[in-house]
Amino acid sequence: MGSQVTGLEMELQTIINGLLSVVLAGIGWAARELWGAVKNLREDLQKIEVALPTNYVRKDEFADGIKEIKGMLEKIFDRLDHKADK
């Protein structure tokens, strides 16, 4: 009867080892996928950081451009007011 208990214990240990292997393999796969996703995100972020200054206007540059346009419009309106007065 002692050998049956040992055999049962060995079968239980084999089942536990198998389940643990499957769980750890799943965790390893998930970790590898996450690592790859983070790596891709870092590469994408770096590309955005490089492209950002060439594709978009900074706020201060935009404000300067708007001031210039407002100045031109003001001159046009002043001329129109002087013409309307005549």
Distance bins in CASP14 RR format, pairs under 12 A and 6 or more apart:
PFRMAT RR
TARGET T0000
AUTHOR 0000-0000-0000
RMODE 2
METHOD distances of the structure
MODEL  1
1 7 0 0 0 0 0 1 0 0 0 0 0
1 8 0 0 0 0 0 1 0 0 0 0 0
2 8 0 0 0 0 1 0 0 0 0 0 0
2 9 0 0 0 0 1 0 0 0 0 0 0
3 9 0 0 0 0 0 1 0 0 0 0 0
3 10 0 0 0 0 0 1 0 0 0 0 0
4 10 0 0 0 0 0 1 0 0 0 0 0
4 11 0 0 0 0 0 1 0 0 0 0 0
5 11 0 0 0 0 0 1 0 0 0 0 0
5 12 0 0 0 0 0 1 0 0 0 0 0
6 12 0 0 0 0 0 1 0 0 0 0 0
6 13 0 0 0 0 0 1 0 0 0 0 0
7 13 0 0 0 0 1 0 0 0 0 0 0
7 14 0 0 0 0 1 0 0 0 0 0 0
8 14 0 0 0 0 0 1 0 0 0 0 0
8 15 0 0 0 0 0 1 0 0 0 0 0
9 15 0 0 0 0 0 1 0 0 0 0 0
9 16 0 0 0 0 0 1 0 0 0 0 0
10 16 0 0 0 0 0 1 0 0 0 0 0
10 17 0 0 0 0 0 1 0 0 0 0 0
11 17 0 0 0 0 0 1 0 0 0 0 0
11 18 0 0 0 0 0 1 0 0 0 0 0
12 18 0 0 0 0 0 1 0 0 0 0 0
12 19 0 0 0 0 0 1 0 0 0 0 0
13 19 0 0 0 0 0 1 0 0 0 0 0
13 20 0 0 0 0 0 1 0 0 0 0 0
14 20 0 0 0 0 0 1 0 0 0 0 0
14 21 0 0 0 0 0 1 0 0 0 0 0
15 21 0 0 0 0 0 1 0 0 0 0 0
15 22 0 0 0 0 0 1 0 0 0 0 0
16 22 0 0 0 0 0 1 0 0 0 0 0
16 23 0 0 0 0 0 1 0 0 0 0 0
17 23 0 0 0 0 0 1 0 0 0 0 0
17 24 0 0 0 0 0 1 0 0 0 0 0
18 24 0 0 0 0 1 0 0 0 0 0 0
18 25 0 0 0 0 1 0 0 0 0 0 0
19 25 0 0 0 0 0 1 0 0 0 0 0
19 26 0 0 0 0 0 1 0 0 0 0 0
20 26 0 0 0 0 0 1 0 0 0 0 0
20 27 0 0 0 0 0 1 0 0 0 0 0
21 27 0 0 0 0 0 1 0 0 0 0 0
21 28 0 0 0 0 0 1 0 0 0 0 0
22 28 0 0 0 0 0 1 0 0 0 0 0
22 29 0 0 0 0 0 1 0 0 0 0 0
23 29 0 0 0 0 0 1 0 0 0 0 0
23 30 0 0 0 0 0 1 0 0 0 0 0
24 30 0 0 0 0 0 1 0 0 0 0 0
24 31 0 0 0 0 0 1 0 0 0 0 0
25 31 0 0 0 0 0 1 0 0 0 0 0
25 32 0 0 0 0 0 1 0 0 0 0 0
26 32 0 0 0 0 1 0 0 0 0 0 0
26 33 0 0 0 0 1 0 0 0 0 0 0
26 34 0 0 0 0 0 1 0 0 0 0 0
27 33 0 0 0 0 0 1 0 0 0 0 0
27 34 0 0 0 0 0 1 0 0 0 0 0
28 34 0 0 0 0 1 0 0 0 0 0 0
28 35 0 0 0 0 1 0 0 0 0 0 0
29 35 0 0 0 0 0 1 0 0 0 0 0
29 36 0 0 0 0 0 1 0 0 0 0 0
30 36 0 0 0 0 0 1 0 0 0 0 0
30 37 0 0 0 0 0 1 0 0 0 0 0
31 37 0 0 0 0 0 1 0 0 0 0 0
31 38 0 0 0 0 0 1 0 0 0 0 0
32 38 0 0 0 0 0 1 0 0 0 0 0
32 39 0 0 0 0 0 1 0 0 0 0 0
33 39 0 0 0 0 0 1 0 0 0 0 0
33 40 0 0 0 0 0 1 0 0 0 0 0
34 40 0 0 0 0 0 1 0 0 0 0 0
34 41 0 0 0 0 0 1 0 0 0 0 0
35 41 0 0 0 0 0 1 0 0 0 0 0
35 42 0 0 0 0 0 1 0 0 0 0 0
36 42 0 0 0 0 1 0 0 0 0 0 0
36 43 0 0 0 0 1 0 0 0 0 0 0
36 44 0 0 0 0 0 1 0 0 0 0 0
37 43 0 0 0 0 0 1 0 0 0 0 0
37 44 0 0 0 0 0 1 0 0 0 0 0
38 44 0 0 0 0 0 1 0 0 0 0 0
38 45 0 0 0 0 0 1 0 0 0 0 0
39 45 0 0 0 0 0 1 0 0 0 0 0
39 46 0 0 0 0 0 1 0 0 0 0 0
40 46 0 0 0 0 0 1 0 0 0 0 0
40 47 0 0 0 0 0 1 0 0 0 0 0
41 47 0 0 0 0 0 1 0 0 0 0 0
41 48 0 0 0 0 0 1 0 0 0 0 0
42 48 0 0 0 0 0 1 0 0 0 0 0
42 49 0 0 0 0 0 1 0 0 0 0 0
43 49 0 0 0 0 0 1 0 0 0 0 0
43 50 0 0 0 0 0 1 0 0 0 0 0
44 50 0 0 0 0 0 1 0 0 0 0 0
44 51 0 0 0 0 0 1 0 0 0 0 0
45 51 0 0 0 0 0 1 0 0 0 0 0
45 52 0 0 0 0 0 1 0 0 0 0 0
46 52 0 0 0 0 0 1 0 0 0 0 0
47 54 0 0 0 0 0 1 0 0 0 0 0
47 55 0 0 0 0 0 1 0 0 0 0 0
48 54 0 0 0 0 0 1 0 0 0 0 0
48 55 0 0 0 0 1 0 0 0 0 0 0
48 56 0 0 0 0 0 1 0 0 0 0 0
49 55 0 0 0 0 0 1 0 0 0 0 0
49 56 0 0 0 0 0 1 0 0 0 0 0
52 58 0 0 0 0 1 0 0 0 0 0 0
53 61 0 0 0 0 0 1 0 0 0 0 0
56 62 0 0 0 0 1 0 0 0 0 0 0
57 63 0 0 0 0 1 0 0 0 0 0 0
57 64 0 0 0 0 1 0 0 0 0 0 0
57 65 0 0 0 0 1 0 0 0 0 0 0
57 66 0 0 0 0 0 1 0 0 0 0 0
58 64 0 0 0 0 1 0 0 0 0 0 0
58 65 0 0 0 0 0 1 0 0 0 0 0
59 65 0 0 0 0 0 1 0 0 0 0 0
59 66 0 0 0 0 0 1 0 0 0 0 0
60 66 0 0 0 0 0 1 0 0 0 0 0
60 67 0 0 0 0 0 1 0 0 0 0 0
61 67 0 0 0 0 0 1 0 0 0 0 0
61 68 0 0 0 0 0 1 0 0 0 0 0
62 68 0 0 0 0 0 1 0 0 0 0 0
62 69 0 0 0 0 0 1 0 0 0 0 0
63 69 0 0 0 0 0 1 0 0 0 0 0
63 70 0 0 0 0 0 1 0 0 0 0 0
64 70 0 0 0 0 0 1 0 0 0 0 0
64 71 0 0 0 0 0 1 0 0 0 0 0
65 71 0 0 0 0 1 0 0 0 0 0 0
65 72 0 0 0 0 0 1 0 0 0 0 0
66 72 0 0 0 0 0 1 0 0 0 0 0
66 73 0 0 0 0 0 1 0 0 0 0 0
67 73 0 0 0 0 0 1 0 0 0 0 0
67 74 0 0 0 0 0 1 0 0 0 0 0
68 74 0 0 0 0 0 1 0 0 0 0 0
68 75 0 0 0 0 0 1 0 0 0 0 0
69 75 0 0 0 0 0 1 0 0 0 0 0
69 76 0 0 0 0 0 1 0 0 0 0 0
70 76 0 0 0 0 0 1 0 0 0 0 0
70 77 0 0 0 0 0 1 0 0 0 0 0
71 77 0 0 0 0 1 0 0 0 0 0 0
71 78 0 0 0 0 1 0 0 0 0 0 0
72 78 0 0 0 0 0 1 0 0 0 0 0
72 79 0 0 0 0 0 1 0 0 0 0 0
73 79 0 0 0 0 0 1 0 0 0 0 0
73 80 0 0 0 0 0 1 0 0 0 0 0
74 80 0 0 0 0 0 1 0 0 0 0 0
74 81 0 0 0 0 0 1 0 0 0 0 0
75 81 0 0 0 0 0 1 0 0 0 0 0
75 82 0 0 0 0 0 1 0 0 0 0 0
76 82 0 0 0 0 0 1 0 0 0 0 0
76 83 0 0 0 0 0 1 0 0 0 0 0
77 83 0 0 0 0 0 1 0 0 0 0 0
77 84 0 0 0 0 0 1 0 0 0 0 0
78 84 0 0 0 0 0 1 0 0 0 0 0
78 85 0 0 0 0 0 1 0 0 0 0 0
79 85 0 0 0 0 0 1 0 0 0 0 0
79 86 0 0 0 0 0 1 0 0 0 0 0
80 86 0 0 0 0 0 1 0 0 0 0 0
END
